[in-house]
Amino acid sequence: MSDLITAVGLVLVLEGLIYAAFPGSLKRMMSMVQSVPDETLRRSGLIALALGVVIVWLVRA
């Protein structure tokens, strides 16, 4: 359970860093994302999810 809490904390750190370091770029990116088709976003999300699982699996193995 502590690993899960640590992972959530790290996600928050990374997201906070992006918001703090690049607020203008993040706003532009968010407006651009609205024009991307849902299927492309879904595919990108699934690829990121799979990559994350592989990274965690490799680190834990």
Distance bins in CASP14 RR format, pairs under 12 A and 6 or more apart:
PFRMAT RR
TARGET T0000
AUTHOR 0000-0000-0000
RMODE 2
METHOD distances of the structure
MODEL  1
1 7 0 0 0 0 0 1 0 0 0 0 0
1 8 0 0 0 0 0 1 0 0 0 0 0
2 8 0 0 0 0 0 1 0 0 0 0 0
2 9 0 0 0 0 0 1 0 0 0 0 0
3 9 0 0 0 0 0 1 0 0 0 0 0
3 10 0 0 0 0 0 1 0 0 0 0 0
3 56 0 0 0 0 1 0 0 0 0 0 0
3 59 0 0 0 0 0 1 0 0 0 0 0
3 60 0 0 0 0 1 0 0 0 0 0 0
4 10 0 0 0 0 0 1 0 0 0 0 0
4 11 0 0 0 0 0 1 0 0 0 0 0
4 56 0 0 0 0 0 1 0 0 0 0 0
5 11 0 0 0 0 0 1 0 0 0 0 0
5 12 0 0 0 0 0 1 0 0 0 0 0
6 12 0 0 0 0 0 1 0 0 0 0 0
6 13 0 0 0 0 0 1 0 0 0 0 0
6 56 0 0 0 0 0 1 0 0 0 0 0
7 13 0 0 0 0 0 1 0 0 0 0 0
7 14 0 0 0 0 0 1 0 0 0 0 0
7 52 0 0 0 0 0 1 0 0 0 0 0
7 55 0 0 0 0 0 1 0 0 0 0 0
7 56 0 0 0 0 1 0 0 0 0 0 0
7 59 0 0 0 0 0 1 0 0 0 0 0
7 60 0 0 0 0 0 1 0 0 0 0 0
8 14 0 0 0 0 0 1 0 0 0 0 0
8 15 0 0 0 0 0 1 0 0 0 0 0
9 15 0 0 0 0 1 0 0 0 0 0 0
9 16 0 0 0 0 0 1 0 0 0 0 0
9 17 0 0 0 0 0 1 0 0 0 0 0
10 16 0 0 0 0 0 1 0 0 0 0 0
10 17 0 0 0 0 0 1 0 0 0 0 0
10 56 0 0 0 0 0 1 0 0 0 0 0
11 17 0 0 0 0 0 1 0 0 0 0 0
11 18 0 0 0 0 0 1 0 0 0 0 0
11 52 0 0 0 0 0 1 0 0 0 0 0
12 18 0 0 0 0 0 1 0 0 0 0 0
12 19 0 0 0 0 0 1 0 0 0 0 0
12 20 0 0 0 0 0 1 0 0 0 0 0
13 19 0 0 0 0 0 1 0 0 0 0 0
13 20 0 0 0 0 0 1 0 0 0 0 0
14 20 0 0 0 0 0 1 0 0 0 0 0
14 21 0 0 0 0 0 1 0 0 0 0 0
15 21 0 0 0 0 0 1 0 0 0 0 0
15 22 0 0 0 0 0 1 0 0 0 0 0
15 26 0 0 0 0 1 0 0 0 0 0 0
16 22 0 0 0 0 0 1 0 0 0 0 0
16 23 0 0 0 0 0 1 0 0 0 0 0
16 26 0 0 0 0 0 1 0 0 0 0 0
17 23 0 0 0 0 0 1 0 0 0 0 0
17 26 0 0 0 0 0 1 0 0 0 0 0
18 24 0 0 0 0 0 1 0 0 0 0 0
18 25 0 0 0 0 1 0 0 0 0 0 0
18 26 1 0 0 1 0 0 0 0 0 0 0
18 27 0 0 0 0 0 1 0 0 0 0 0
18 29 0 0 0 0 1 0 0 0 0 0 0
18 30 0 0 0 0 0 1 0 0 0 0 0
19 25 0 0 0 0 0 1 0 0 0 0 0
19 26 1 0 0 1 0 0 0 0 0 0 0
19 27 0 0 0 0 0 1 0 0 0 0 0
19 29 0 0 0 0 0 1 0 0 0 0 0
19 30 0 0 0 0 0 1 0 0 0 0 0
20 26 0 0 0 0 1 0 0 0 0 0 0
22 28 0 0 0 0 1 0 0 0 0 0 0
22 29 0 0 0 0 1 0 0 0 0 0 0
22 30 0 0 0 0 0 1 0 0 0 0 0
23 29 0 0 0 0 0 1 0 0 0 0 0
23 30 0 0 0 0 0 1 0 0 0 0 0
24 30 0 0 0 0 1 0 0 0 0 0 0
24 31 0 0 0 0 0 1 0 0 0 0 0
25 31 0 0 0 0 0 1 0 0 0 0 0
25 32 0 0 0 0 0 1 0 0 0 0 0
26 32 0 0 0 0 0 1 0 0 0 0 0
26 33 0 0 0 0 0 1 0 0 0 0 0
27 33 0 0 0 0 0 1 0 0 0 0 0
27 34 0 0 0 0 0 1 0 0 0 0 0
28 34 0 0 0 0 0 1 0 0 0 0 0
28 35 0 0 0 0 0 1 0 0 0 0 0
29 35 0 0 0 0 0 1 0 0 0 0 0
29 36 0 0 0 0 0 1 0 0 0 0 0
30 36 0 0 0 0 0 1 0 0 0 0 0
32 40 0 0 0 0 0 1 0 0 0 0 0
32 41 0 0 0 0 0 1 0 0 0 0 0
33 40 0 0 0 0 1 0 0 0 0 0 0
33 41 1 0 0 1 0 0 0 0 0 0 0
33 44 0 0 0 0 1 0 0 0 0 0 0
33 45 0 0 0 0 0 1 0 0 0 0 0
34 41 0 0 0 0 0 1 0 0 0 0 0
35 41 0 0 0 0 0 1 0 0 0 0 0
36 42 0 0 0 0 0 1 0 0 0 0 0
36 43 0 0 0 0 0 1 0 0 0 0 0
36 44 0 0 0 0 1 0 0 0 0 0 0
36 45 0 0 0 0 0 1 0 0 0 0 0
37 43 0 0 0 0 1 0 0 0 0 0 0
37 44 0 0 0 0 0 1 0 0 0 0 0
38 44 0 0 0 0 0 1 0 0 0 0 0
38 45 0 0 0 0 0 1 0 0 0 0 0
39 45 0 0 0 0 0 1 0 0 0 0 0
39 46 0 0 0 0 0 1 0 0 0 0 0
40 46 0 0 0 0 0 1 0 0 0 0 0
40 47 0 0 0 0 0 1 0 0 0 0 0
41 47 0 0 0 0 0 1 0 0 0 0 0
41 48 0 0 0 0 0 1 0 0 0 0 0
42 48 0 0 0 0 0 1 0 0 0 0 0
42 49 0 0 0 0 0 1 0 0 0 0 0
43 49 0 0 0 0 0 1 0 0 0 0 0
43 50 0 0 0 0 0 1 0 0 0 0 0
44 50 0 0 0 0 0 1 0 0 0 0 0
44 51 0 0 0 0 0 1 0 0 0 0 0
45 51 0 0 0 0 1 0 0 0 0 0 0
45 52 0 0 0 0 0 1 0 0 0 0 0
45 53 0 0 0 0 0 1 0 0 0 0 0
46 52 0 0 0 0 0 1 0 0 0 0 0
46 53 0 0 0 0 0 1 0 0 0 0 0
47 53 0 0 0 0 0 1 0 0 0 0 0
47 54 0 0 0 0 0 1 0 0 0 0 0
48 54 0 0 0 0 0 1 0 0 0 0 0
48 55 0 0 0 0 0 1 0 0 0 0 0
49 55 0 0 0 0 0 1 0 0 0 0 0
49 56 0 0 0 0 0 1 0 0 0 0 0
50 56 0 0 0 0 0 1 0 0 0 0 0
50 57 0 0 0 0 0 1 0 0 0 0 0
51 57 0 0 0 0 0 1 0 0 0 0 0
51 58 0 0 0 0 0 1 0 0 0 0 0
52 58 0 0 0 0 1 0 0 0 0 0 0
52 59 0 0 0 0 1 0 0 0 0 0 0
52 60 0 0 0 0 0 1 0 0 0 0 0
53 59 0 0 0 0 0 1 0 0 0 0 0
53 60 0 0 0 0 0 1 0 0 0 0 0
54 60 0 0 0 0 0 1 0 0 0 0 0
54 61 0 0 0 0 0 1 0 0 0 0 0
55 61 0 0 0 0 0 1 0 0 0 0 0
END
